[in-house]
Amino acid sequence: MTGGRTWTTAGDPGGRTADGSGRSWQPGWTWGPDGRRPRPGPARPGPYQPVPAWVTQLVGYTDDRTGRPHALVTSYAGARVVLDLLDGRPVGAVDERAHASICATARIAGELMIVSGAGSGYLQVSDLDSGRSRWRRWCGDVRSLGTVILAGRPHAVLTGGSPNLQVWSLAAEGGERVGTLRVGAERIAVLATTETGDDAMVAVGTGTGRVSLWRLVTDPGDGDGVRGEPLGEYAFEVPGLVNVLRFADWREQRVLLGAAGRLARVWTVAGGTPLGPVFSAHTGQVNSVVAGRLGDRPVLWSGDDSTVRAWLPESGTQVGEAYRYPYEAAPTCTIAVEITRRSMLVTGDAAGLVWVWDPDRPYPFRREAPTGGGAVEEPDGVPEPTRLAITEVAGRPVVLAGFAGQPVRGLDPVRGAEVEVPVDGSPAVPVLLVPGHPPLLARLGTDTIEVWDPGSGARIGAPVPCPPGVVGPDGAVGPCESGLVDGRRVLLLAAGAELCRLDVESGRITGPLTGHSGRVRAIAFGELAGVPVVLTAAEDDTVRLWDARSGRSVRTVLDGHGGAAYAVVVATVDGRRLVFSAGRNGQVRSLDLTDLVRTEPDGVGSSRADLAGTEPAGEYVEPALPEPTVLMTATGPVRSLAVTRADGVVWLVAADGAVLRWHPVGAATPPGQTIELGATVTDLVARSDLLVVAATDGLIGYRPSPV
C-alpha cells in the first residue's frame, strides 16, 4: 500500500546529538532478488532554510579552522546566516539588523570577517562566528559592494547607485574612507572587484548595458589616498540593466563575467575584448554567472528565474540540457563551490531555501524536456506496490514485505536477513500483507476473506464473505489497513471511493462507508485523546477523518493536494497529535488534530471523549480547523510518507518517485537530507531508529548515524 501508516514514536523528547548536528540516515542493509539488488544513493544535504524568505546573496568561503565549505547567506529582510554546506548547520550567530543586505568577506589582521552594507547607510565589519560588530560607519546608501587587498591592506569598494565609488580602508580601527571616484555620468547598478599585484581592479555596470573597467592604485600624494585609472569600456548589444558582474579565472586567464537582461557575456581582462559571442539561451533575466565544471569539463553556469544552464564563452553555445527548477519560488542566486573535491552548485530561492547540488545528480533541478515535447504526465498505473509492516515474531521485531502474487517475506530489521513468517494452514494462494499496528495477513478472494496473525501464524476468526468492489476484476486489492479499536482487531478495506469495516474476531462487516467522492488511496489508523479514529486520503483531493468505532465519516481535515491526495500518516510530536498528508502537487502538509476531541464529564471519576462534530445537527457547532502547515514541496507527486525518531528528533520521510526526503518536525530541528535511489519507491514503514524503503528493485533498511 502506498501511503497510510500509523506509528506513535517513543523515546526521549530531547533535542540533537551532543554536538548539535543531529544525525544522517544511511543504508544499513539491502534486500532484493538475485541480480536485482537495490541501489541506495548517497545522502545529500538539504534543502536548508536558513533565512525566512528570498535569498538575495550567497558568498562561499572555506572556514580557516575546520577547512569545511561555508556560505554566508543574506535575505531580502537583512537576516544573515553562516551555513555549513556539508550538513546545513548554522555555524555563526550573525547580526541580523537590517543593514546586512549586501555582504562580502575580507581578511582583516589575519582574521576572516564579514563586511556588509545596505540602504540604511552604514558600512559594518562583523565577526563571522559571533556576529558581533567590530565597527560601523555612516557611508550613505549601499547598493553594491566588493572587497580587495590594495597595497597589502584590505579595502572595501562600494556604491549607492550614483556615478561615484567610495573606497574604504578596513585595516584602520573604525574604518576610514580613503577615496571617492567618479567613474562616468551614469548611475552604477553593480560592481565587481579583483586584485592585480599591489593594485586592484573594479568593474562597474550601469542601467543601460554599459560596463567599464578601472584600476585602483594608492596615491599617497593625493588627499584621498587612492585614485582610479580607466582601462576600457564595453557594452551589451541590447541596452539593459547590468545586474551581474563577477571576476573569474577561465582557462588560465582572468576574465570578467557579466549579464544584462537575458544576455550573458565574458570579456578578457588583459585584452579588454569579448571572449566570444553573447549567450542568449535564457528566456528571463539572468541573475548569476559563475565559473564551474560539468563533470570534468570547465563551463560557465548562468541562471534566470527558472533554469540554470552550462555554456562555453568562446562559442556562446549551451552544453547539454538546461536544468529546470520545479518550484514556484524561483532561484534568486547561484554560486559554484568546491565540496568534497567536487565542483558543486549552491542555489538560493525566493522561499529562503538553499540547495546544494551536483550537476551530475541535479536534484531538485530536472533536465529540461526537449522543445515541443510538452509536460510529461506521470503514469498513474505504477507497479503493484510492495506493502510493508513491522511486527513481532517469537518476541523479536520482524519487517514484513508483501509482494503481488508472491508469499510474504520476513526480514531481520538489523541485518536484513530473512526470517520465517509462520502461517497456519499454508493457503494455496499467497496471502496479502495488511499493514497497520498490528499488521495482519489476509487471503482475499471474490467470495471470502480469511485472516491470520503474522506474529503467531494463527488463523483469526472464521472466513467471511468479501464485500463487493474490494477485489478488482484483475484480482488486485486496493488500500487496506488494520488497527485496534477498543482492543479488537479491525480491518479496513477500500472499494473505490467507499470503505468496508471488518471486525476480525466476530466477522461482522460494516459498510459500505461513504464520505469520499474519489477513489481512496491511503488509510491510517490513529487515536485522539483515547478516541480511535481513521484518516483516509483520496483522489477527491481530501483527507477525511472517520470515527473508527462506528465507521462514520466526520469531516474533511486537509485538502489542497493538487487534485488528489495519495498518502496520510499520523504521529505524536512534542505531545501533539499531528496528521501529515501529501499528493499530486508534491506538497507535504501538516495539521494539529489534538484539539478536535472534546471531553465531557460522565459521572464521578469517569469521562466521555467525543469527536468534535459527531453530535447531531443543531446540538454542536463544528469547530474551525487551524491552517495547515506546508512542511516541504517535492518535485513530483508524493505517494508514501512515514514518521520515525532518532535521538529525540522526529523525522518525516517523503517519497517523491525515486527520491527520499527527510524533514525534521517539532522543536528540535537539525538539517534535513535528500537521497536518490535507483528505482521508484513504492512504500515506507518506520519505527524508532529504523526506516525500511520498498522500491521496485528491492528493500533498503536505513538507520541513523552520527554526522
N, C-alpha and C positions, 0 to 999 in steps of 0.2 A: 504494500500500500504506500502510495506517496502521500506524505503529509502527516496525518494525525498521530499524536503521541502525547501521553501524559506522564510526567516524571517530576515528583517533588524532590528537588535536590536537597541533600543534607550536608551537615558539616558546619565548621566554624564560620560565622558570617563576617570574618575579618577581612583584611584588605589584601595587599600584594605580598610577594615574597620579600625576604629580608632586605634585598637591595631595591625594592620598589618597582621592579621591572616586570612583574607578572611572569607568565610562562608562555612558551611557544609549543604548539601542538605538533607532534612528529609521529610518523607511522611506526607502530610497534611490531606489527605483523601484517602479512598479506595472505590471502587465500584465493585460489582460483583453479579452474580446470587445467589439466596438463597442457602446456603450450600456450596458455592464455591467461597469464597472471596479470593482475592489475599493475599499473604504473603510477605509483604515488608521486606527485610532483613536489618540488621543493617549496617550503613555506616562503612567502614574501611578505614584507611588512605592509601594513596599512589596509585601507586608506587611513590617514590620520586627519583629525580636525583640530588643529592647534589654535585656530583663531575662529571667532564667531561667524564671519562671513567675508567673502570677496578678498582673496589673496591678491594683494597689489604688487608684491615684490618677493623674490626669493634670492638669497645670497648664499652660495655654497662655500664652505671652507673646511679645512681639516683641523681638528682640535689638537693643540700643542701637546697636551699631556697624554691623551689616550690614542692619538692617531686615527680616531674614528671620524667618518664624514658627518658633518653637521650642516644645517641650513638655518639661516636667520629668516624667519617668516614674518611678513608685515601684512596687516589687514587694512582695509579701507577706513575702518574706525580708528586706526592708530595703534591697535594692540600689536605687540611684538612677542615672538616666542622663538627660542633657540631649540631646534628639533634635532635629535639624534636620528640620522637616516637609516641606521641599521635596525632599530627596534621601535622608533617613533616616540621615544620618551622625551618630554620637555626637560632640558638639562640646564636651563638658565631662567632665573626669576627676573625676567627683563621688565624694566619700567614700561608701563602701559599708558602713560599720559599721551594726549593726542598730538604731541609734536613728532611722532615717530613714523609718519607715512613714507618718508624717504630714508633709506638706510644703506650703509656700506660698512666695511670693516677696514681697520688700519692698525698697523703695529706701532705702538707708541711706547717708547722706553722699554722695548723688548716684549711688550705685552699686547696681545691681540685684543682690540676693543671695538665697540660699536660707535660709529659716527652717524648721527641722524639729524634730520631737519624736516620742517613741514611748513604749511601755510600759517601756522601760529607765529612764525617769525623767529624761531630760535635754532641755533646750531648747538648740538649737545654731544659730549663724549661720555659713554657709559661703559661699565664693566660688563663683560659677556656673561659671567657666572651669576652675579647678584643683581644685575640691572641697576646698580647704584650709579647715580650721576656723578661724574668727576667734575664736570663744569658745564655750564650752558651760557651762551651769549646771544644777545639780540643781533640778528643779521638781516631781518626783513623776510619777505616771502621766499620759501624754498620750493621749487618745482622739480629740480633735478640736481643730483649730487654725485661726485666721484672723489676718490682719494688716490694720492700718488706720493712717491718719495721724490722730493725735489732738493737737490744739493745735499742729499743724505738725511734729510729731515722729512717727517710726514706732513702732508698738506691736504686740505680739502678744497675742492673747486666746486662752486655751486652757482645756481642761477635761480631767479624768481620769476622768470618769464619775460624779463626786459632784454634789451640787446647787450647787457653787461654780464660779465663773470666776476665773481668775488673769489679771491684766493686767501685762505686762512691757514696760518701755521698751527698745527696741532701739537707741536712739541712744547710750545710756550705754556706756562702754567695759566690756566684760564683761557687759553686760545688768544690769537691775535690776527687781525686782518692785515695782510701784507700786500694786497694788491687788488685793484679794481680795473678790469679791462673791458673796453668796448670792442666787440668783435663784429660789428656790422650795424645795419639800420633796422633789421627785423627782430622781432621778439624771438628769443631762444625757446624751443619746445623741449629739447632733450640734449644731454651732453654725455660724453664718454671720455675716460682718461686712461693713459698708459705712460710707461716710463721709457726713456731712451738715454741710457747712461746717467749723467748728472742732471739732465734736463727732463722735462715732462711734455707730453703731447695731449692736447684736448681737441676733440671733435664736437662740433655743435650743429644741431639741426633746427630748422625753422618750420613755420606752418605752411610754407609754400614749396616744400620739397627741396630746399637748398641745404647743402652740407658743406661746412668749411673746416679746415684743419689748421691748428695753431700750435706753435711751440712755446712752452713756458720756460723762461730762464731767469735765474736770480740776477739782480742788478743792485748791488749794494749802493751804487751811486744814486739810484733813483729813490725818491722819498718813500714810495710804496714797497720797495724791495723786490719787485718782480715785474717782468714785462713780457709781452707777447709778440711773437713774430708769425705773420701769415705764411702758411705752407701750400695752400691751394684751395680751390673751391670746386664742388661737384654739384650735380643736380639730377633728380629723377626725371624721367621723360614726362610723367604726368604730375603736375604740381599737386601737392597734398601735404598733410601734416606728417612730419618726420617724428615717429613715435618710438623708434628703436635705433639705438646706436651702441655698438659694442666692439672693442678691440679683441682680436683673437690671433692665434698662430695657426697658419694653414700651410701645410707642406713646406715647413722650414722658413716661412716668411711671415712678417706681421701684416695683418690685413684689418680693414675696418668693415664691420657688418652693419647694414642699415636697412630700414624698412619705412615706407611711406604708403599709407593706404593699404592696398592688397599687393604691393610690389615689394620685393626684397632684392638687395644687390650687395656686391662685395667690391671694395677698392683696395689696391695695394698702397701701403703707407709710404714705401720708399719711392715709388714712381708717381703716386698720386693718380693712377689711371684705373678704370674699371677692370676687374679681373676677368669679367665675361659679361654676357648679356643679362638683363634683368630676369628674375624668376617671377613668373606671373600666374602660377597654377592655383594660388589661393583665391577663394571667392569672397572672402571677408577681410577686414583689417588685420594685418599681421601684427601680433603683439610680442613676439620673441623671435630672435635669430641667434643660434648658438652653434659652435663647432663641436662635433662629437663623432661617433662611429656607428656604423650599421654592420654588425659582425666585425670583420677585420678591415672594413673599408672606411676611410675617413669621409665624412659627409657633413653638410650643414643641415641643421634642423630648424624649421620655422613653423610657427603655429598661428592660427587665426581663431575665430570664435567656435570652430567645430573640428578642425583637423590639425594634425601635426604631420609634416612632410619632410622627407630627406631629399637633398638635391646637391648637385655639383656646381660650384660657382663658375668654373671655366666655360661650361656649356649652357648653364641656366636650365638644365633639364632635371626632372624628378627621377629619383632612384627608387624602384619598387612601387608598392602601393601606398596610398595615403592611410593614415591611422585616424579613424573617426571616433570622437568622444561621444558616448551614447547617452549622456545625461543632459537635462535641461540647463543645469548650472555649468556654463561653458568654461573651458580653460582660460585663465587670465594671464599666466606667465609660465615659462618653461626654462629650466637650466639643465646643463649637462654636468654630471658629477661622476668621479671615479669611485666605485663602491666594490669592495672585494675584487679588485683588479679588473673590473668590467666597467665599460662606459655605459652609464645609466642615465635616464632622463627623470627629472623631478618636475612635476606639474602641479600648479595650484589652480583652483577653480573658484567660481563665484559663490559657492556654498561654503567656502572655508576649508575644503578638503585638500589634502596634499597627497599625491600619488607618487610612488617610486616605482618605475617600470623599466623593463629591459625591452628594447625594440625587437629582440628575437622572441620574446614572450610578452606581448604588449598589453596584457590585461591591465586596466579596464578598457583600453582602446581596442577597436576592432578594425581589421583591414577593410578598407572601403570596397563595397561591391562594384563590379565593373559598370561603366556608364551605360545607362539604358536598361540595366538588369532589374531595377526596382527593388523594393524591400523584399526580403526573404521571409516568408511566413513560416514560423516554426511548426512542424507537423504535430498534430495533436495525438496521433497514434504512436506514442513512444513505446518501446519494447515492454512486454509484460513485466511490471516492476517486481523486484525481489522484496519480499516482506521480511522485516527484521523485528526481533524482540529479544528481551533478556529475561531469563527465569532462573530457577534453581532446580538442579537435578542432584539428588542424594546430598543435599546440603551445600552444593557448590554452584556458584553462578555460571551460567551457560548462555552463550549467544546463539539464538535460533535464527536460521536463514531458510526461507521458503522460496522455492522456485516453481514456476508454472510447469505442471506436468512432471515434476520430479519430487523425490522424497525430501522432507525437511531435514536439514543437517544441523548438528550442534557443534559449536566450537568453544574451546577454552578462551576466555576473554583476555588472558595474559599472554599466552603463547600462540594462539590461533590454531592449535592442533585440534583435530576432530575428536568429538566425544559422542558416545551413543545416546540417542534420544529414544527412550522407551515408549512404545505404543502397543497397548493391549489389543489383540485381535488382528493385527497386521492386515489392514484393509488392502484390497487388491489395487484400488485406485489411490495414488499418492494423496496424503492429507494436505489440507490447506493450513498455513500458519495464520492465525488470527492475532495480530499484535494487540498489546494492551498491558494492563497491570492488574492481575496476572494475565499472561497470554494463554491462548487455547490452541488446540489442533482440531480441525473440523474436516469432515468429508461432506461436501455439498453436491447433491445430485439434483436432478429435475424433480424428484419426488420427496426425498428425505434429507434430513440433516443429522449427522452423528458427531459427537464432541468427545475429545479426550483431554486429560490434563497432561501437558508435556513434562511436568516435573516428576510425576509418578507413573505415567503411562496408562493410568486407569481411565476407563470409559466413564463419562459423566452423564447420568440420566439415560433415557431411552431415545431411540430415533424418533424424530418428529417431522411432520410434513414441512417441506420447503416452501416458503411463500413465493408466489409468482413474481417474476421480474428480477429475483436475486441472482439467478444463474442465466446468463445470456444465451442466445441461440448457438454460439460457438463454444459454450461451456465456460466462458470467462466469468469470474466473480468480481463484483465491484468492491469499493472500500468496505471494510468491516473492522470492528474494534470490540475488545472485551474489557470489562471492568467489574468492580464490586459495587453493588448498591445495597446498603444495609446488610453487608456481609454475604450477600448472594451473588453468584456469578451471573452476569448479564452479557448477552451478545447482541450487538447492533449491526445490522446488515443494510446496505444501501441498495435500493432498487430504483434506479433512475433518480428522480427528484424526491423520492419517498424513502422512509426508513421503516425497518421491521425490528421489533424488540423481542428477544428470546430469553426467558428465564431458564437457564440451562438445567438446573436441578429438577424443576417442576415440568419443564417442557411447554410452559404457557407462552404463546406468541401474541404479541400486541401489535396492531398495525393494520393497514399502512398508516404511518405517522406523516403528516403533511406540514409544510411550512415553507419549503423552498419552491421556486418556480423553475430552477435549472438543476442539472444533474449534480448529485453530491459527489465531491472529490476527496474529502478527508473527514475523519471522525476522531474526536478526542474526548475521553472521559476526564472529569475533574471534580473538584469539591470546593464549595464556597461556604465557609463557616459551618462545616458539617453537613451542608446540603449537597447531595450528589447531583452533578449536572453533566450535560453533554454539550460539546460545541461542534458544529459542522461547517465546513467550507464547501461552497457550491458554485456552479457556473452561472448563477444569477448575480454574481459579484458580491455576495454577502456571506458573513459568518453569523450563524444563529445560535442562540442559547436555548437549551431544552432542559426540562425537568426530567432527571434520569429515573425518578420513581414512577411517574405517570406516563412519561413519553410525550408530554405536552410541549409544544413549541411556545417559548416565552416571548422572545423578541430578537430582532437583529441587533448585534452589538458592534459589528465592523462592516464597512463597505469601502469602495474606492480602490479596488484591486485591478482596475483597467478592464473590467468586463467579466472576469472570472476569478474566484478565489480557489486556490489549489491546495493550500496547506494551513494547518492550525495546530498549535501546541499550547499547553497550559503549564505554568510553573509558579513557584513561590520565590519571590525575590525581595530580600530585606523585609520579610514579614507580610508582604502584599501579594495578593493573588493576581497574576497577570496572564493575559491571553495574547499570543503572538500569531499573526496571520500573514500570508503572502499569496501572490497570484500572478496574473498575466503581465502586469506592468513592472514587476520586479521589486516593488516597494514592500518592505517588511515593516508591518505596523504593530503597535503595542497598545493595549488598553488595560487599565486597572479596574478589575471587576470586584474588588474586595467589598466595596460599599453597596453592592447590588443585592445584598441579603439583609433583611431586617429581622430582628429577634423580638418576640413579644412574650411577656410572662404568661405561663400557662399553669399557674398554681405554685405553691410554695416549693422552692428547691428544684424547679424544672423550668424549661423554656421551650419555645417552639420557634424554629428558624424557618422562614419562608422566603422563596424567591420573590424579590420585588417585581410586581407586575403580574403575579399569578392570581390575585384575588379577582372575584367577579367584577365586571364593569360597573362603575358607579360607586364602588366601595374603596377604590385605591387609585391614586393618580400615579402613572408610570414616571419614575424619576428620570431626569435627563442624564445622559452619559457624559463623562468628560471627553474632551477632544483626544483622539488617538495620537500617539507619537510615532513619527516615521523614523525608525532606527537606522535603516540603510536602504539603498536602492541598488539592485543588481542590474546587470546589463541585459538580462533576459528574464523570462518567466521563472519564478521560484516555485518548485514543486515539492520540496521537502524542507522541514525545519526540525531542529532538535535543541534541547537545552541540557547543559551539563555544568559541572562545577569543579574547579581546581584551585586549591589554596584559598578557599573562601570567595573566589570570584565566580560569578555566574556568567556562563558563556552561551550566547545564542548562535547557533550554526545554521546557515542557509546554503542550499544547493542551487546554483544557477547553471544548469547544463552540466558541464564537466568542471565547474569551479565551486570550491568551498570557501565560505567567508565566515570567520569567527568574529563575533562582536561582543564586547563586554557589556553587561547590563547591571545597573544598580550603582551604589555609592562608590565601590571600588572599580575603577575603570582603567586598567592598563591598556596598552595599544592592542588593536586587533591584528588579524593576519589574513592573508589570502593564499589559497593553494589551488593549482590547476592540476587536474588528473588527466589520464589518457583516455577516459571513456565517460559516458554520461552517467551521472549519479541517479539512482532510482529510489533509494530510501536511506534514512538515517535512524539510528537508535543510540541512546546515550544513558549513562549513569554517571555518578561522580568519578572523575579522573578517567573516563573512557568514552570515546565516540567511535562507533562502528559505521562504516560507509559501505553501502552496496552500490556497485557500478555494474555496467553491462559486461565487464570482463572479470569480475570477482569482488572480493571483500577486502577492506583495509581497516585495521584497528589502530586508532590514533590515541596517544597518551600525552599528557603534558610533560614537558622537560624544561628545566631552568634555562633562561636565556642569558 
